[in-house]
Amino acid sequence: MSESTGNPGARALLRLRRRRSAERARESADLAGSELVVTPIEVVTGAPAANGVDENLPAGIRLAGAWSWRLIVIAAAIAILVFLVIQLRLIVIPLLVAVLVSALLVPFVAFLVRHHWPKGVAVALAMVGTLVLVAGLVTLASTQIAEGTVGLSERLTRSLDSFKAFLAGSPLQVSETDINTYVQQAWEAIQNDSAVFISGALSVGTTLGHLLTGLLLALFSLLFILIDGKAIWSWIVRFFPLRAQAAVDGAGIAGWTTLGNFAKVQILVASIDAVGIGVGAALLGVPMAIPIGILVFLGSFIPIVGAVATGSVAIVIALIFNNWAIALAMLGVVLLVQQVEGHVLQPLIMGTAVKVHPLAVVLVVAAGALLAGIPGALFAVPVAAVLNAMTSYVAGGSWRSSPPTVPTVPTTGSVLWQTVPQSRPGYRTSGAPARTARLRPGTLLTSRGASARVTPTDSSAPGAPHDSSEN
């Protein structure tokens, strides 16, 4: 110890060792501190950058803006759809007529098929029966109009004379000379504007051509719907994604049921309106009561307003060919029938069938008439009822309880679908397996493509292979 303390070199070496030990201890402490101290780092993924605008807007304004642009997109899509329907009205209207009529005839055809009628005969009977019914109504109306015109000129002359006498005795003091002058001026105006009537006649010819084309297209569409309606609907459903096919299929069935109920109930309501106004016209002595009833029957397919609009024809006829008292009585009959329809038939019968409020019916009819005229008013209510049923079904969510199924297009049960080429993508050729499957050991593939499981240990089982090498 005395040597080491007295030797300066030894003391320097000792100090160097102590310094190195202290540095190593300090490094170890720093390393241990760096392992124990964890600095939290905030990781932000997908957060929008602050722009100074959204942060200063109230939450309600941001929510309203989000809803607004989505509603604008939906409104634009609906507007484009309505525009396309209006542009293609010569195709859409006959197709809608065929669908509406088929909602009545499909149950009739199904009833005949259930009672062992051939489907072709049932479809033919439904088509021919519909044509005969329409032709019978037209023939009856034209016959009654022809019979009602007998002596019609004399009654019209008497009505015109009484109207002239009424005008002459009224405060207006319109004489017969003034009336003749007005009639002459009207005739001269018609002659001067003959070009307008010529173009009108040409447009009438074009309209008749469109009407004939639409009639043929409606009959053709009706025929195919009656023959292969289910297959056509299955083919349409296959265009939707697999996850949405169950909802689309169920919504279509709900809409079809509502359409059938609407058609049946509307025929009942139209019949009641036609009988009420027609019988009232006959009892009051108004000429052409049967054509008036047929006109009211056809017009009543436009709910609420149709019977009133067509019933006004009976009022005009009563005013021209009878007198003002009969016309007022006819007005009372029309209003009575309208009140019965609005307060009894619509809430009790139509309301339970289509589940659309009468106010909504009036607004929808007005919108349809504004957009597409008489066809728009005719199809406004059934389209609204079908859309209401479909959206209610989808929003109800009952389709989620059943797994989505892929509707198959029949290629063997219908002659029509056998004409579709089967070699295209998405179709299977007859006799070809749907997909190649791996056969398990002990499974044979028969000549018809069916697999049969074989137990090797039981050589006495029917169909078991026999190995001749064992003998």
Secondary structure, DSSP 8 states (H G I E B T S, - for coil): -HHHHH-HHHHHHHHHHHHHHHHHHHHHHHHHHHHH---------S-----SSGGGS-HHHHHHHHHHHHHHHHHHHHHHHHHHHHHTHHHHHHHHHHHHHHHHHHHHHHHHHHTT--HHHHHHHHHHHHHHHHHHHHHHHHHHHHHHTTTHHHHHHHHHHHHHHHHHHSTT---HHHHHHHHHHHHHHHHHTHHHHHHHHHHHHHHHHHHHHHHHHHHHHHHHHHHHHHHHHHHHHTTS-GGGHHHHHHHHHHHHHHHHHHHHHHHHHHHHHHHHHHHHHHHTT-S-HHHHHHHHHHHTTSTTHHHHHHHHHHHHHHHHHS-HHHHHHHHHHHHHHHHHIIIIIIIIIIHHHH---HHHHHHHHHHHHHHHHHHHHHHHHHHHHHHHHHHHHHHHTGGGGS--------SSS-TTGGGS-SSSTT---TTS-SS-----TTEEE-TTS-EEE--TT-TTSTT----GGG-
